Amino acid sequence: MKTLCIYGCGGMGRELADLAPRIDQWENIIFIDDNKDSPLVVDDIPVFTLEDAQVEYNKSELEFIISAGEPAVRERLSYKLKEADMVEARIIDNNFILSKFSSIGKGTIVHTGATVTVNVHIGKSCLLNKHCVIGHDVNVGDYTVISPNVTIGGNVNIGSNCYIGSGAIIRNGISIGDNSIIGMGAVILKDVEQSSVMVGNPAKLLRKNTDKKVFK
């Protein structure tokens, strides 16, 4: 019996707990939260630490998905699961159709209404949130988060550990460096250097992302 372990019981975690039964790939769902003060049950779903889940369940039964919206946290938890020899699953909405010429890495979430076209390559442990649109020949690096209603043109390269805010628009042919943050509603018309925080229309550099954090 396969059990889906949703790492994090915040808002996105609860959304995934609602989405997963529709996919009908797991017989059981639990939350994983390493905060000892977390509730024992959230929305009728039991909450375990990673260590407690390893005691309670056979490791071969467990598949993990990381719900965090912070790229650096997604990376840290992914490495933690790898060190524990745990399997990262993918959650992909039932209505999503992936071109045979595109690929999506392990641990990645494709939420309701997301669109990925042809010759697109998504890295591991990414989050494609609701109703984002990704054009042809796009590469997205590991642990990157693409928020709802983002539009990405063709031939775009997005680095690892990036965060693209809700409603952002990225013109075709653009490259965005690792650890960059694109603000909500930003319109990206030029290449973005790594560790940049871009806001506005047209987007301009606000500051450098020196601490590699999106949410303070």
C-alpha positions as CSV (number, residue, x, y, z in Angstrom):
1,M,0.0,0.0,0.0
2,K,1.6,3.3,-1.1
3,T,1.4,6.3,1.2
4,L,1.9,9.9,-0.1
5,C,3.8,12.0,2.4
6,I,3.2,15.7,1.9
7,Y,6.2,17.5,3.4
8,G,4.5,20.6,5.0
9,C,1.0,21.0,6.2
10,G,0.6,24.7,5.3
11,G,-1.6,26.1,2.6
12,M,0.0,24.4,-0.4
13,G,0.3,21.2,1.6
14,R,-3.5,21.2,2.2
15,E,-4.1,22.0,-1.5
16,L,-2.0,19.0,-2.5
17,A,-3.9,16.8,0.0
18,D,-7.1,17.8,-1.8
19,L,-5.6,17.3,-5.2
20,A,-3.9,13.9,-4.6
21,P,-7.0,11.7,-4.2
22,R,-8.2,12.8,-7.6
23,I,-5.1,11.4,-9.1
24,D,-5.8,8.1,-7.3
25,Q,-2.2,6.9,-7.1
26,W,-1.9,6.5,-3.4
27,E,-4.0,4.5,-0.8
28,N,-3.1,6.8,2.1
29,I,-2.0,10.4,2.7
30,I,-0.1,11.8,5.6
31,F,1.6,15.1,6.4
32,I,5.3,15.4,7.3
33,D,6.3,18.4,9.5
34,D,9.5,18.6,11.5
35,N,8.1,21.2,13.8
36,K,7.5,19.4,17.1
37,D,4.7,21.9,17.9
38,S,2.7,21.2,14.8
39,P,-0.8,19.8,15.4
40,L,-1.2,16.0,15.3
41,V,-4.0,16.2,12.7
42,V,-4.7,18.7,9.9
43,D,-7.9,18.5,7.9
44,D,-8.4,14.9,9.2
45,I,-4.9,13.9,8.0
46,P,-2.3,12.8,10.6
47,V,0.9,14.7,10.9
48,F,4.3,13.0,11.6
49,T,7.9,14.1,11.7
50,L,10.1,12.4,9.1
51,E,11.7,10.3,11.8
52,D,8.3,9.2,13.3
53,A,7.0,8.3,9.8
54,Q,10.0,6.1,9.3
55,V,9.2,4.3,12.4
56,E,5.4,4.0,11.8
57,Y,5.6,2.9,8.1
58,N,7.7,0.6,5.9
59,K,10.0,2.8,3.9
60,S,9.1,1.0,0.7
61,E,5.5,2.2,1.1
62,L,6.4,5.9,1.3
63,E,6.5,8.5,-1.5
64,F,7.2,12.1,-0.7
65,I,6.2,15.4,-2.3
66,I,7.5,18.8,-1.0
67,S,4.9,21.5,-0.6
68,A,7.1,24.4,0.3
69,G,6.8,27.5,-1.9
70,E,10.4,28.7,-1.0
71,P,12.9,27.3,-3.5
72,A,15.7,27.1,-0.9
73,V,13.5,25.1,1.4
74,R,12.5,22.8,-1.5
75,E,16.2,22.1,-2.1
76,R,17.0,21.5,1.6
77,L,14.1,19.1,2.1
78,S,14.9,17.3,-1.2
79,Y,18.5,16.7,0.0
80,K,17.2,15.5,3.4
81,L,14.9,12.9,1.6
82,K,17.8,11.8,-0.6
83,E,20.0,11.3,2.5
84,A,17.2,9.2,4.1
85,D,17.0,7.2,0.9
86,M,13.3,8.2,0.4
87,V,11.4,8.4,-2.9
88,E,10.2,11.7,-4.3
89,A,6.9,11.4,-6.2
90,R,5.4,13.7,-8.7
91,I,1.9,15.2,-8.4
92,I,0.5,16.0,-11.8
93,D,-3.1,17.1,-12.3
94,N,-5.2,14.5,-14.1
95,N,-6.2,17.0,-16.9
96,F,-2.5,17.8,-17.7
97,I,-1.2,16.5,-21.0
98,L,2.6,16.3,-21.4
99,S,4.1,16.3,-24.9
100,K,6.3,13.3,-25.6
101,F,9.0,15.8,-26.5
102,S,8.9,17.4,-23.0
103,S,10.0,16.1,-19.6
104,I,9.3,16.8,-15.9
105,G,11.7,15.8,-13.1
106,K,11.0,13.8,-10.0
107,G,9.4,15.5,-7.1
108,T,7.7,18.2,-9.3
109,I,4.2,19.4,-8.8
110,V,2.0,20.3,-11.8
111,H,-1.1,22.0,-10.3
112,T,-4.6,22.4,-11.8
113,G,-4.7,24.2,-15.2
114,A,-0.9,24.5,-15.7
115,T,0.1,24.3,-19.4
116,V,3.4,23.0,-20.7
117,T,3.9,22.9,-24.4
118,V,6.6,21.2,-26.6
119,N,10.3,20.6,-26.0
120,V,10.0,21.9,-22.4
121,H,12.2,20.4,-19.7
122,I,11.4,21.0,-16.1
123,G,13.9,20.1,-13.4
124,K,13.4,18.1,-10.2
125,S,11.3,19.3,-7.2
126,C,9.8,22.2,-9.0
127,L,6.4,23.7,-8.5
128,L,4.2,24.7,-11.4
129,N,1.2,26.4,-9.8
130,K,-2.3,26.9,-11.0
131,H,-2.9,28.2,-14.5
132,C,0.7,29.0,-15.4
133,V,1.6,28.8,-19.1
134,I,5.0,27.6,-20.3
135,G,5.8,28.0,-24.0
136,H,7.9,25.9,-26.3
137,D,11.6,25.2,-25.9
138,V,11.7,26.3,-22.2
139,N,14.2,24.9,-19.6
140,V,13.4,25.3,-15.9
141,G,16.1,24.5,-13.3
142,D,15.7,22.4,-10.2
143,Y,13.6,23.6,-7.2
144,T,12.2,26.6,-9.1
145,V,8.7,27.8,-8.2
146,I,6.4,29.2,-10.9
147,S,3.3,30.9,-9.3
148,P,-0.3,31.0,-10.5
149,N,-1.1,32.8,-13.8
150,V,2.5,33.2,-14.9
151,T,3.1,33.4,-18.7
152,I,6.5,32.3,-20.1
153,G,7.2,32.7,-23.8
154,G,9.2,30.3,-26.0
155,N,12.9,29.7,-25.8
156,V,13.3,30.8,-22.2
157,N,15.9,29.5,-19.8
158,I,15.1,29.8,-16.1
159,G,17.8,28.8,-13.6
160,S,17.6,26.7,-10.4
161,N,16.1,28.0,-7.2
162,C,14.2,30.8,-8.9
163,Y,10.8,32.2,-7.8
164,I,8.4,33.6,-10.4
165,G,5.6,35.6,-8.8
166,S,2.0,35.5,-9.6
167,G,1.0,37.0,-12.9
168,A,4.5,37.7,-14.1
169,I,5.2,37.7,-17.9
170,I,8.5,36.6,-19.4
171,R,9.2,37.5,-23.0
172,N,10.4,34.9,-25.4
173,G,14.2,34.3,-25.6
174,I,14.9,35.5,-22.1
175,S,17.4,33.9,-19.7
176,I,17.0,34.2,-15.9
177,G,19.9,33.3,-13.7
178,D,19.9,31.0,-10.6
179,N,18.4,32.2,-7.3
180,S,16.5,35.1,-8.9
181,I,13.1,36.4,-7.8
182,I,10.6,37.8,-10.3
183,G,8.0,39.9,-8.5
184,M,4.2,39.6,-8.9
185,G,3.0,41.1,-12.2
186,A,6.6,41.8,-13.4
187,V,7.2,42.0,-17.1
188,I,10.6,40.7,-18.0
189,L,11.9,42.1,-21.3
190,K,15.7,41.6,-20.8
191,D,17.9,38.8,-19.5
192,V,18.1,38.6,-15.7
193,E,21.5,38.1,-13.9
194,Q,21.6,35.4,-11.2
195,S,20.5,36.4,-7.7
196,S,18.4,39.3,-8.9
197,V,15.1,40.6,-7.6
198,M,13.1,42.1,-10.4
199,V,9.9,44.1,-10.1
200,G,7.7,46.3,-12.2
201,N,6.6,46.8,-15.8
202,P,9.0,46.8,-17.5
203,A,10.9,45.0,-14.7
204,K,13.9,46.6,-13.1
205,L,16.4,45.4,-10.5
206,L,15.2,46.1,-7.0
207,R,18.1,44.4,-5.1
208,K,20.3,41.4,-5.1
209,N,18.9,38.2,-3.5
210,T,21.9,37.8,-1.2
211,D,20.2,35.6,1.4
212,K,18.5,33.4,-1.2
213,K,15.1,33.8,0.5
214,V,11.7,34.8,-1.1
215,F,9.6,35.1,2.1
216,K,11.2,37.0,5.0
